Amino acid sequence: MALYDHRVFKVGDSWWVAQVHSASGAGFVPKPAIRSEWVIFTNITNDDENSRIARIRPGYLNRLSHSAIRQLLQEAKDLDSRFEMHPYNAPPASALEYPHRFTDNEGLEWVVQPTTLVRQTEAGPKVLPAVDVICLQDSALRKEILLQHDTTYVDARLTSAMNIDEALISVVKSTYEGLGRYEAETDDHSR
């Protein structure tokens, strides 16, 4: 079964799935150069709406900021039909139940929740403290951040003059990229 880059996100009142589909040319040349990929958008809130298609740089679907994915959706060409997709990587249900939510300057809701990560060390597996920063309206906007001690996050929330959760969200958002000229270009998708 083929694996595709996949993203679930919300724009206004509509939920969308974006999924990359590419033709690599494998088997025709020794090392094919993949210069772009097709991303297909399907509105999963409105079953009557046709899907859309756009080109992006290879590997960029889940590296784009939320504003960039919205812009790419807006610039995408309409298809003549609907390509059904399932939102299999939507934000986890546990995050939706988390009581402390934060809304950023784009209107996106976030949760920051303490967690642990298991890392392999020379001495074997080690459980490390972390926080999971999750956007509730965009499955790509999520990062796990390792902490120095079990109490680092709680101590920072209690003693810092700044809002630690907002700062963590800001740091996570800064790791995503804008939509460059390359992604915004449109091609004839029939080739």
VOMAR-841581 format. One record per residue (C-alpha): residue in one letter; residue number from 1; z, y, x. Coordinates in steps of 0.02 Angstrom, whole numbers, always signed. Layout:
<pts>
PT  resn  resi      up   north    east
PT     a   NUM       Z       Y       X
...
</pts>
This chain:
<pts>
PT  resn  resi      up   north    east
PT     m     1      +0      +0      +0
PT     a     2     -46    +172     +66
PT     l     3     +90    +300     +96
PT     y     4     +56    +482     +56
PT     d     5    +149    +642     +90
PT     h     6    +226    +684     -78
PT     r     7    +321    +833    -147
PT     v     8    +400    +876    -316
PT     f     9    +430   +1059    -356
PT     k    10    +454   +1181    -498
PT     v    11    +355   +1339    -535
PT     g    12    +415   +1437    -685
PT     d    13    +450   +1310    -822
PT     s    14    +332   +1178    -751
PT     w    15    +367   +1034    -632
PT     w    16    +227    +984    -514
PT     v    17    +191    +839    -399
PT     a    18     +88    +872    -243
PT     q    19     +18    +725    -148
PT     v    20     -94    +716      +5
PT     h    21    -252    +610      +2
PT     s    22    -363    +599    +153
PT     a    23    -513    +505    +219
PT     s    24    -479    +475    +403
PT     g    25    -645    +396    +447
PT     a    26    -552    +251    +526
PT     g    27    -671    +115    +583
PT     f    28    -818    +232    +608
PT     v    29    -768    +318    +770
PT     p    30    -642    +268    +905
PT     k    31    -517    +410    +874
PT     p    32    -563    +514    +723
PT     a    33    -499    +692    +725
PT     i    34    -415    +735    +561
PT     r    35    -435    +923    +541
PT     s    36    -380    +941    +361
PT     e    37    -311    +846    +214
PT     w    38    -335    +860     +27
PT     v    39    -180    +892     -76
PT     i    40    -188    +854    -262
PT     f    41     -71    +944    -382
PT     t    42     -25    +872    -552
PT     n    43     +81    +961    -682
PT     i    44    +204    +830    -744
PT     t    45    +276    +946    -877
PT     n    46    +109    +971    -965
PT     d    47      +8    +811    -988
PT     d    48    -141    +910   -1055
PT     e    49    -170   +1006    -894
PT     n    50    -299    +944    -769
PT     s    51    -249    +917    -588
PT     r    52    -295   +1038    -449
PT     i    53    -350   +1013    -269
PT     a    54    -337   +1112    -106
PT     r    55    -352   +1085     +82
PT     i    56    -208   +1096    +204
PT     r    57    -180   +1060    +388
PT     p    58    -134    +878    +421
PT     g    59     +51    +844    +401
PT     y    60     +94   +1013    +324
PT     l    61    +133    +972    +142
PT     n    62    +319    +953    +169
PT     r    63    +330   +1086    +304
PT     l    64    +275   +1229    +190
PT     s    65    +401   +1350    +115
PT     h    66    +421   +1356     -73
PT     s    67    +326   +1520     -85
PT     a    68    +185   +1443     +19
PT     i    69    +171   +1288     -93
PT     r    70    +167   +1402    -247
PT     q    71     +28   +1506    -168
PT     l    72     -71   +1350    -122
PT     l    73     -54   +1287    -301
PT     q    74    -115   +1454    -368
PT     e    75    -268   +1450    -251
PT     a    76    -308   +1266    -284
PT     k    77    -469   +1222    -376
PT     d    78    -460   +1141    -547
PT     l    79    -520    +961    -558
PT     d    80    -615    +894    -708
PT     s    81    -480    +767    -744
PT     r    82    -299    +725    -721
PT     f    83    -232    +622    -575
PT     e    84     -70    +541    -634
PT     m    85     +74    +542    -512
PT     h    86    +257    +497    -521
PT     p    87    +393    +614    -452
PT     y    88    +476    +479    -348
PT     n    89    +558    +596    -223
PT     a    90    +635    +722    -343
PT     p    91    +805    +792    -291
PT     p    92    +941    +659    -310
PT     a    93   +1037    +648    -473
PT     s    94   +1201    +665    -377
PT     a    95   +1147    +840    -320
PT     l    96   +1110    +890    -500
PT     e    97   +1291    +850    -546
PT     y    98   +1368    +946    -402
PT     p    99   +1476   +1088    -474
PT     h   100   +1442   +1223    -343
PT     r   101   +1264   +1288    -356
PT     f   102   +1190   +1438    -269
PT     t   103   +1035   +1536    -318
PT     d   104    +934   +1613    -177
PT     n   105    +823   +1768    -177
PT     e   106    +674   +1664    -240
PT     g   107    +774   +1601    -390
PT     l   108    +790   +1426    -317
PT     e   109    +952   +1332    -350
PT     w   110   +1037   +1245    -205
PT     v   111   +1188   +1135    -173
PT     v   112   +1279   +1106     -11
PT     q   113   +1380    +948     -10
PT     p   114   +1482    +863    +125
PT     t   115   +1417    +694    +181
PT     t   116   +1414    +579    +331
PT     l   117   +1273    +516    +438
PT     v   118   +1266    +358    +540
PT     r   119   +1194    +376    +715
PT     q   120   +1165    +239    +841
PT     t   121   +1257    +269   +1005
PT     e   122   +1277    +164   +1162
PT     a   123   +1442    +103   +1089
PT     g   124   +1359     +55    +925
PT     p   125   +1343    +143    +756
PT     k   126   +1449    +300    +735
PT     v   127   +1486    +391    +572
PT     l   128   +1472    +579    +594
PT     p   129   +1520    +722    +477
PT     a   130   +1377    +823    +403
PT     v   131   +1324    +930    +256
PT     d   132   +1172    +898    +147
PT     v   133   +1083   +1059     +97
PT     i   134    +974   +1021     -55
PT     c   135    +857   +1129    -158
PT     l   136    +858   +1072    -340
PT     q   137    +682   +1138    -376
PT     d   138    +586   +1075    -223
PT     s   139    +603    +902    -147
PT     a   140    +539    +958     +23
PT     l   141    +677   +1087     +45
PT     r   142    +819    +979    +106
PT     k   143    +908    +955    +272
PT     e   144   +1058    +859    +335
PT     i   145   +1157    +960    +462
PT     l   146   +1276    +873    +581
PT     l   147   +1449    +951    +603
PT     q   148   +1565    +951    +751
PT     h   149   +1721    +890    +658
PT     d   150   +1767    +821    +487
PT     t   151   +1845    +988    +440
PT     t   152   +1710   +1105    +509
PT     y   153   +1628   +1141    +342
PT     v   154   +1789   +1162    +242
PT     d   155   +1868   +1270    +378
PT     a   156   +1714   +1381    +385
PT     r   157   +1714   +1405    +196
PT     l   158   +1898   +1453    +198
PT     t   159   +1902   +1567    +350
PT     s   160   +1731   +1647    +367
PT     a   161   +1698   +1822    +304
PT     m   162   +1520   +1769    +261
PT     n   163   +1465   +1647    +127
PT     i   164   +1440   +1487    +229
PT     d   165   +1337   +1401     +94
PT     e   166   +1215   +1547     +83
PT     a   167   +1204   +1550    +274
PT     l   168   +1164   +1363    +280
PT     i   169   +1032   +1384    +145
PT     s   170    +955   +1529    +242
PT     v   171    +949   +1425    +401
PT     v   172    +867   +1279    +309
PT     k   173    +737   +1394    +228
PT     s   174    +695   +1469    +397
PT     t   175    +633   +1300    +459
PT     y   176    +487   +1298    +335
PT     e   177    +321   +1384    +363
PT     g   178    +216   +1509    +268
PT     l   179     +40   +1480    +207
PT     g   180     -80   +1529    +345
PT     r   181    -263   +1571    +322
PT     y   182    -313   +1391    +358
PT     e   183    -220   +1318    +208
PT     a   184    -287   +1451     +91
PT     e   185    -469   +1411    +129
PT     t   186    -559   +1316      -8
PT     d   187    -696   +1188     +14
PT     d   188    -807   +1087     -99
PT     h   189    -696    +936    -135
PT     s   190    -842    +826    -185
PT     r   191    -885    +782      -4
</pts>
